[in-house]
């Protein structure tokens, strides 16, 4: 039980961050606008959660120009992918334990 | 944290993964409509072809191909229009964007095999391989559906497999193109459209 709880990641203990990670797990990359539409949050809220995930090293920022316009998109890092998988795994095992 | 929270977290993760990568508002009803247009088109095509059952002169070939082209284009235009209207209506109801990342992926994945098959078919027509047109269109349409199915409802994949089987069968039974076309674009659309309608829409 204790070891499972250690795998519950505090960084993902928030709906917006959970949503960002889930969306980036199944999309190669997503830009700010798409993430905002998916999550239905404000610019400032989204930006602050992106920053904390970036600080944890779970997502990488890619800046590029599309048709001469700056475009920022986000990609999940290998570290983030592994951490998120571990987190999902821990959630599933906790639920299984309680159901016993 | 309570157990309920864990469960909610898991379902939120699953929900977001689906919503961000799959377009779920594809209308089954539009499949049924497209199938019906195809059946009507096939009926017209058959009655035109029937006129020439005792052979055809060189000049009549032009008339015949023009008529058949007209039917094919009319069926395609009506089907696409209906699909667009019904699907955007459903997207609005589901609060889903009609033009976002998942629909862009969907359209690109669908069009690559479809356009390749379309150009291939036109090149075959140019070489007068008329018998291979039905198999080619069915095969490439099936591949397009399977390719696009990872961005939308899973049922689309099975429709794709059915088109592939029909495409291969019609390659073996060359000369029955219209029959296989009617099955593939008419009957199959109605069958799978009905499955999708009852599985996802009628709630």
Interface residues (C-beta under 8 A of the other chain):
Chain A: X8 X12 X13 X15 X18 X19 X21 X22 X23 X25 X26 X27 X30 X34 X37 X38 X88 X91 X92 X94 X95 X98
Chain B: X1 X3 X6 X7 X9 X10 X12 X13 X14 X16 X17 X19 X20 X21 X97 X100 X101
